[in-house]
Amino acid sequence: MLKVNRNENIEILSYSEVKRVEGYVGNYQVTVEKKPRYVNNDCNGCGACAEVCPITTSNYFDEHLGPRKAIDIAFGQAVPFLYDIDREVCVECFS
Ligand code: SF4
């Protein structure tokens, strides 16, 4: 994943979902929905936000078998290393 991230010919669309694929070999048009992280791209991945977040929930990345905070990273090797907020459990204590 790090090698892909460093390749300047590849654009990673993380936290995204392919909605539609049209066209033919050599001429595809793909519609991708980027999901909101509710954290801006200035995040340096320090983890200070998750340390103070009072909400613990289950982690969607590992089929809800492990815990995560309302603001967290899906897994330790995520690329890019950006936090996201689970708005369904966030209590907006820092609003
Ligand atoms: S605002 Fe939401 S994500 Fe941030 S610390 Fe509070 S509960 Fe956690």
Backbone and ligand atoms as CSV (ligand in chain L), in Angstrom:
chain,resi,resn,atom,element,x,y,z
A,1,MET,N,N,0.814,-1.192,0.000
A,1,MET,CA,C,0.000,0.000,0.000
A,1,MET,C,C,0.859,1.258,0.000
A,2,LEU,N,N,1.973,1.209,0.745
A,2,LEU,CA,C,2.854,2.378,0.747
A,2,LEU,C,C,3.472,2.605,-0.624
A,3,LYS,N,N,3.833,1.516,-1.318
A,3,LYS,CA,C,4.392,1.645,-2.660
A,3,LYS,C,C,3.385,2.283,-3.610
A,4,VAL,N,N,2.142,1.852,-3.520
A,4,VAL,CA,C,1.096,2.442,-4.366
A,4,VAL,C,C,0.940,3.922,-4.037
A,5,ASN,N,N,0.962,4.251,-2.742
A,5,ASN,CA,C,0.799,5.638,-2.322
A,5,ASN,C,C,1.927,6.526,-2.851
A,6,ARG,N,N,3.120,5.959,-3.011
A,6,ARG,CA,C,4.267,6.757,-3.469
A,6,ARG,C,C,4.335,6.854,-4.994
A,7,ASN,N,N,3.523,6.075,-5.714
A,7,ASN,CA,C,3.550,6.094,-7.177
A,7,ASN,C,C,2.783,7.311,-7.679
A,8,GLU,N,N,3.481,8.217,-8.348
A,8,GLU,CA,C,2.842,9.461,-8.785
A,8,GLU,C,C,1.831,9.246,-9.912
A,9,ASN,N,N,1.793,8.050,-10.500
A,9,ASN,CA,C,0.826,7.768,-11.563
A,9,ASN,C,C,-0.470,7.153,-11.037
A,10,ILE,N,N,-0.547,6.984,-9.704
A,10,ILE,CA,C,-1.738,6.375,-9.110
A,10,ILE,C,C,-2.377,7.365,-8.143
A,11,GLU,N,N,-3.662,7.593,-8.320
A,11,GLU,CA,C,-4.413,8.428,-7.381
A,11,GLU,C,C,-5.250,7.502,-6.499
A,12,ILE,N,N,-4.997,7.522,-5.212
A,12,ILE,CA,C,-5.757,6.690,-4.285
A,12,ILE,C,C,-7.030,7.423,-3.888
A,13,LEU,N,N,-8.158,6.771,-4.095
A,13,LEU,CA,C,-9.439,7.322,-3.654
A,13,LEU,C,C,-9.909,6.478,-2.474
A,14,SER,N,N,-9.368,6.783,-1.320
A,14,SER,CA,C,-9.711,5.993,-0.141
A,14,SER,C,C,-11.050,6.450,0.417
A,15,TYR,N,N,-11.629,5.596,1.260
A,15,TYR,CA,C,-12.913,5.912,1.902
A,15,TYR,C,C,-13.939,6.315,0.846
A,16,SER,N,N,-13.924,5.589,-0.268
A,16,SER,CA,C,-14.751,5.908,-1.430
A,16,SER,C,C,-15.432,4.645,-1.936
A,17,GLU,N,N,-16.461,4.850,-2.744
A,17,GLU,CA,C,-17.211,3.714,-3.274
A,17,GLU,C,C,-17.508,3.944,-4.751
A,18,VAL,N,N,-17.245,2.932,-5.583
A,18,VAL,CA,C,-17.568,3.017,-7.005
A,18,VAL,C,C,-19.082,2.918,-7.160
A,19,LYS,N,N,-19.678,3.921,-7.788
A,19,LYS,CA,C,-21.130,3.965,-7.957
A,19,LYS,C,C,-21.572,3.512,-9.351
A,20,ARG,N,N,-20.731,3.831,-10.367
A,20,ARG,CA,C,-21.130,3.459,-11.719
A,20,ARG,C,C,-19.889,3.360,-12.605
A,21,VAL,N,N,-19.885,2.363,-13.508
A,21,VAL,CA,C,-18.811,2.205,-14.488
A,21,VAL,C,C,-19.461,2.157,-15.865
A,22,GLU,N,N,-18.998,3.039,-16.760
A,22,GLU,CA,C,-19.532,3.083,-18.119
A,22,GLU,C,C,-18.372,3.074,-19.093
A,23,GLY,N,N,-18.665,2.757,-20.354
A,23,GLY,CA,C,-17.652,2.840,-21.391
A,23,GLY,C,C,-17.152,1.482,-21.815
A,24,TYR,N,N,-15.920,1.472,-22.328
A,24,TYR,CA,C,-15.348,0.253,-22.875
A,24,TYR,C,C,-13.839,0.302,-22.673
A,25,VAL,N,N,-13.167,-0.811,-22.981
A,25,VAL,CA,C,-11.727,-0.923,-22.735
A,25,VAL,C,C,-10.998,0.282,-23.349
A,26,GLY,N,N,-10.244,0.970,-22.508
A,26,GLY,CA,C,-9.498,2.137,-22.958
A,26,GLY,C,C,-10.262,3.439,-22.839
A,27,ASN,N,N,-11.535,3.373,-22.521
A,27,ASN,CA,C,-12.331,4.597,-22.432
A,27,ASN,C,C,-13.457,4.432,-21.404
A,28,TYR,N,N,-13.046,4.222,-20.161
A,28,TYR,CA,C,-14.036,4.047,-19.099
A,28,TYR,C,C,-14.328,5.381,-18.430
A,29,GLN,N,N,-15.545,5.504,-17.964
A,29,GLN,CA,C,-15.910,6.619,-17.093
A,29,GLN,C,C,-16.452,5.995,-15.818
A,30,VAL,N,N,-15.857,6.352,-14.695
A,30,VAL,CA,C,-16.214,5.761,-13.417
A,30,VAL,C,C,-16.712,6.863,-12.487
A,31,THR,N,N,-17.854,6.638,-11.891
A,31,THR,CA,C,-18.399,7.568,-10.906
A,31,THR,C,C,-18.072,7.029,-9.522
A,32,VAL,N,N,-17.379,7.831,-8.733
A,32,VAL,CA,C,-16.933,7.421,-7.401
A,32,VAL,C,C,-17.495,8.390,-6.373
A,33,GLU,N,N,-18.053,7.831,-5.317
A,33,GLU,CA,C,-18.542,8.672,-4.222
A,33,GLU,C,C,-17.514,8.663,-3.105
A,34,LYS,N,N,-16.988,9.852,-2.774
A,34,LYS,CA,C,-16.067,9.965,-1.652
A,34,LYS,C,C,-16.880,10.218,-0.394
A,35,LYS,N,N,-16.683,9.377,0.608
A,35,LYS,CA,C,-17.425,9.545,1.853
A,35,LYS,C,C,-16.739,10.609,2.709
A,36,PRO,N,N,-17.497,11.385,3.449
A,36,PRO,CA,C,-16.873,12.424,4.278
A,36,PRO,C,C,-16.197,11.828,5.509
A,37,ARG,N,N,-15.010,12.312,5.827
A,37,ARG,CA,C,-14.305,11.873,7.041
A,37,ARG,C,C,-14.633,12.772,8.227
A,38,TYR,N,N,-15.102,13.964,7.950
A,38,TYR,CA,C,-15.360,14.977,8.972
A,38,TYR,C,C,-14.069,15.382,9.680
A,39,VAL,N,N,-12.943,15.110,9.041
A,39,VAL,CA,C,-11.626,15.541,9.530
A,39,VAL,C,C,-10.910,16.097,8.308
A,40,ASN,N,N,-10.327,17.297,8.441
A,40,ASN,CA,C,-9.703,17.861,7.240
A,40,ASN,C,C,-8.353,17.213,6.953
A,41,ASN,N,N,-7.822,17.490,5.784
A,41,ASN,CA,C,-6.605,16.824,5.328
A,41,ASN,C,C,-5.349,17.321,6.025
A,42,ASP,N,N,-5.485,18.268,6.968
A,42,ASP,CA,C,-4.329,18.704,7.751
A,42,ASP,C,C,-4.000,17.705,8.856
A,43,CYS,N,N,-4.845,16.690,9.024
A,43,CYS,CA,C,-4.615,15.667,10.050
A,43,CYS,C,C,-3.222,15.058,9.854
A,44,ASN,N,N,-2.433,15.045,10.955
A,44,ASN,CA,C,-1.093,14.458,10.846
A,44,ASN,C,C,-1.043,13.055,11.441
A,45,GLY,N,N,-2.209,12.531,11.849
A,45,GLY,CA,C,-2.280,11.156,12.350
A,45,GLY,C,C,-1.666,10.978,13.723
A,46,CYS,N,N,-1.580,12.057,14.517
A,46,CYS,CA,C,-0.917,11.946,15.824
A,46,CYS,C,C,-1.735,11.129,16.822
A,47,GLY,N,N,-3.053,11.066,16.646
A,47,GLY,CA,C,-3.890,10.263,17.533
A,47,GLY,C,C,-4.364,10.970,18.783
A,48,ALA,N,N,-4.008,12.254,18.951
A,48,ALA,CA,C,-4.418,12.988,20.154
A,48,ALA,C,C,-5.934,13.071,20.264
A,49,CYS,N,N,-6.625,13.154,19.136
A,49,CYS,CA,C,-8.092,13.252,19.166
A,49,CYS,C,C,-8.716,11.966,19.702
A,50,ALA,N,N,-8.228,10.830,19.262
A,50,ALA,CA,C,-8.791,9.549,19.719
A,50,ALA,C,C,-8.516,9.331,21.199
A,51,GLU,N,N,-7.388,9.851,21.690
A,51,GLU,CA,C,-7.065,9.687,23.115
A,51,GLU,C,C,-8.092,10.367,24.001
A,52,VAL,N,N,-8.612,11.519,23.564
A,52,VAL,CA,C,-9.545,12.264,24.419
A,52,VAL,C,C,-11.005,11.973,24.092
A,53,CYS,N,N,-11.284,11.301,22.997
A,53,CYS,CA,C,-12.666,10.996,22.618
A,53,CYS,C,C,-13.274,10.057,23.656
A,54,PRO,N,N,-14.445,10.430,24.243
A,54,PRO,CA,C,-15.049,9.600,25.292
A,54,PRO,C,C,-15.874,8.425,24.756
A,55,ILE,N,N,-16.100,8.369,23.437
A,55,ILE,CA,C,-16.998,7.360,22.876
A,55,ILE,C,C,-16.216,6.200,22.282
A,56,THR,N,N,-16.500,4.996,22.756
A,56,THR,CA,C,-15.933,3.778,22.180
A,56,THR,C,C,-17.055,2.997,21.523
A,57,THR,N,N,-16.807,2.540,20.308
A,57,THR,CA,C,-17.797,1.771,19.571
A,57,THR,C,C,-17.087,0.592,18.916
A,58,SER,N,N,-17.789,-0.154,18.059
A,58,SER,CA,C,-17.133,-1.274,17.383
A,58,SER,C,C,-16.582,-0.814,16.042
A,59,ASN,N,N,-15.519,-1.475,15.609
A,59,ASN,CA,C,-14.807,-1.057,14.403
A,59,ASN,C,C,-15.383,-1.753,13.163
A,60,TYR,N,N,-15.908,-0.940,12.235
A,60,TYR,CA,C,-16.481,-1.495,11.002
A,60,TYR,C,C,-15.428,-2.237,10.187
A,61,PHE,N,N,-14.172,-1.850,10.302
A,61,PHE,CA,C,-13.138,-2.452,9.463
A,61,PHE,C,C,-12.931,-3.930,9.779
A,62,ASP,N,N,-12.999,-4.292,11.051
A,62,ASP,CA,C,-12.797,-5.703,11.413
A,62,ASP,C,C,-14.117,-6.391,11.774
A,63,GLU,N,N,-15.145,-6.063,11.001
A,63,GLU,CA,C,-16.467,-6.691,11.171
A,63,GLU,C,C,-16.994,-6.508,12.596
A,64,HIS,N,N,-16.694,-5.372,13.177
A,64,HIS,CA,C,-17.210,-4.995,14.492
A,64,HIS,C,C,-16.733,-5.925,15.612
A,65,LEU,N,N,-15.603,-6.588,15.410
A,65,LEU,CA,C,-15.072,-7.481,16.437
A,65,LEU,C,C,-14.191,-6.739,17.437
A,66,GLY,N,N,-13.621,-5.618,17.017
A,66,GLY,CA,C,-12.749,-4.865,17.899
A,66,GLY,C,C,-13.307,-3.469,18.151
A,67,PRO,N,N,-12.708,-2.743,19.093
A,67,PRO,CA,C,-13.193,-1.410,19.418
A,67,PRO,C,C,-12.551,-0.320,18.554
A,68,ARG,N,N,-13.212,0.811,18.500
A,68,ARG,CA,C,-12.645,2.031,17.954
A,68,ARG,C,C,-13.313,3.195,18.659
A,69,LYS,N,N,-12.684,4.351,18.616
A,69,LYS,CA,C,-13.285,5.557,19.155
A,69,LYS,C,C,-14.177,6.185,18.090
A,70,ALA,N,N,-15.023,7.132,18.493
A,70,ALA,CA,C,-15.870,7.825,17.516
A,70,ALA,C,C,-14.995,8.491,16.456
A,71,ILE,N,N,-13.824,8.970,16.850
A,71,ILE,CA,C,-12.835,9.461,15.885
A,71,ILE,C,C,-11.659,8.505,15.952
A,72,ASP,N,N,-11.319,7.934,14.816
A,72,ASP,CA,C,-10.259,6.927,14.834
A,72,ASP,C,C,-9.798,6.641,13.406
A,73,ILE,N,N,-8.821,5.750,13.284
A,73,ILE,CA,C,-8.354,5.256,11.995
A,73,ILE,C,C,-8.803,3.806,11.898
A,74,ALA,N,N,-9.287,3.410,10.728
A,74,ALA,CA,C,-9.864,2.076,10.579
A,74,ALA,C,C,-8.884,0.973,10.970
A,75,PHE,N,N,-7.622,1.112,10.558
A,75,PHE,CA,C,-6.612,0.113,10.912
A,75,PHE,C,C,-5.238,0.775,10.849
A,76,GLY,N,N,-4.296,0.185,11.555
A,76,GLY,CA,C,-3.007,0.820,11.782
A,76,GLY,C,C,-2.160,1.083,10.549
A,77,GLN,N,N,-2.397,0.348,9.467
A,77,GLN,CA,C,-1.586,0.543,8.254
A,77,GLN,C,C,-2.358,1.302,7.172
A,78,ALA,N,N,-3.424,1.994,7.522
A,78,ALA,CA,C,-4.259,2.688,6.537
A,78,ALA,C,C,-3.439,3.704,5.740
A,79,VAL,N,N,-3.709,3.753,4.447
A,79,VAL,CA,C,-3.070,4.717,3.548
A,79,VAL,C,C,-4.168,5.420,2.762
A,80,PRO,N,N,-4.277,6.735,2.865
A,80,PRO,CA,C,-3.501,7.640,3.707
A,80,PRO,C,C,-3.889,7.456,5.177
A,81,PHE,N,N,-3.000,7.871,6.052
A,81,PHE,CA,C,-3.191,7.697,7.491
A,81,PHE,C,C,-4.010,8.872,8.027
A,82,LEU,N,N,-5.329,8.823,7.789
A,82,LEU,CA,C,-6.210,9.924,8.167
A,82,LEU,C,C,-7.335,9.405,9.054
A,83,TYR,N,N,-7.640,10.165,10.058
A,83,TYR,CA,C,-8.726,9.819,10.972
A,83,TYR,C,C,-10.074,10.159,10.344
A,84,ASP,N,N,-11.116,9.489,10.836
A,84,ASP,CA,C,-12.477,9.830,10.432
A,84,ASP,C,C,-13.374,9.768,11.655
A,85,ILE,N,N,-14.483,10.498,11.585
A,85,ILE,CA,C,-15.456,10.506,12.685
A,85,ILE,C,C,-16.657,9.683,12.275
A,86,ASP,N,N,-17.054,8.755,13.140
A,86,ASP,CA,C,-18.287,7.994,12.940
A,86,ASP,C,C,-19.430,8.854,13.472
A,87,ARG,N,N,-20.134,9.508,12.570
A,87,ARG,CA,C,-21.168,10.471,12.975
A,87,ARG,C,C,-22.366,9.803,13.648
A,88,GLU,N,N,-22.492,8.498,13.497
A,88,GLU,CA,C,-23.633,7.824,14.130
A,88,GLU,C,C,-23.442,7.671,15.637
A,89,VAL,N,N,-22.198,7.736,16.109
A,89,VAL,CA,C,-21.974,7.581,17.551
A,89,VAL,C,C,-21.366,8.828,18.192
A,90,CYS,N,N,-20.875,9.762,17.378
A,90,CYS,CA,C,-20.278,11.000,17.905
A,90,CYS,C,C,-21.334,11.793,18.659
A,91,VAL,N,N,-20.988,12.269,19.852
A,91,VAL,CA,C,-21.922,13.053,20.667
A,91,VAL,C,C,-21.626,14.558,20.564
A,92,GLU,N,N,-20.696,14.923,19.660
A,92,GLU,CA,C,-20.361,16.327,19.374
A,92,GLU,C,C,-19.968,17.070,20.647
A,93,CYS,N,N,-19.171,16.432,21.490
A,93,CYS,CA,C,-18.761,17.066,22.738
A,93,CYS,C,C,-17.820,18.244,22.519
A,94,PHE,N,N,-17.204,18.355,21.332
A,94,PHE,CA,C,-16.296,19.468,21.048
A,94,PHE,C,C,-16.922,20.497,20.128
A,95,SER,N,N,-18.242,20.481,19.970
A,95,SER,CA,C,-18.921,21.437,19.087
A,95,SER,C,C,-18.862,22.843,19.668
L,1,SF4,S1,S,-16.774,15.432,19.118
L,1,SF4,FE1,FE,-17.247,13.280,18.611
L,1,SF4,S2,S,-15.360,12.460,17.746
L,1,SF4,FE2,FE,-14.822,14.352,18.812
L,1,SF4,S3,S,-14.213,13.693,20.915
L,1,SF4,FE3,FE,-16.442,14.184,20.985
L,1,SF4,S4,S,-17.475,12.236,20.585
L,1,SF4,FE4,FE,-15.344,11.971,19.935
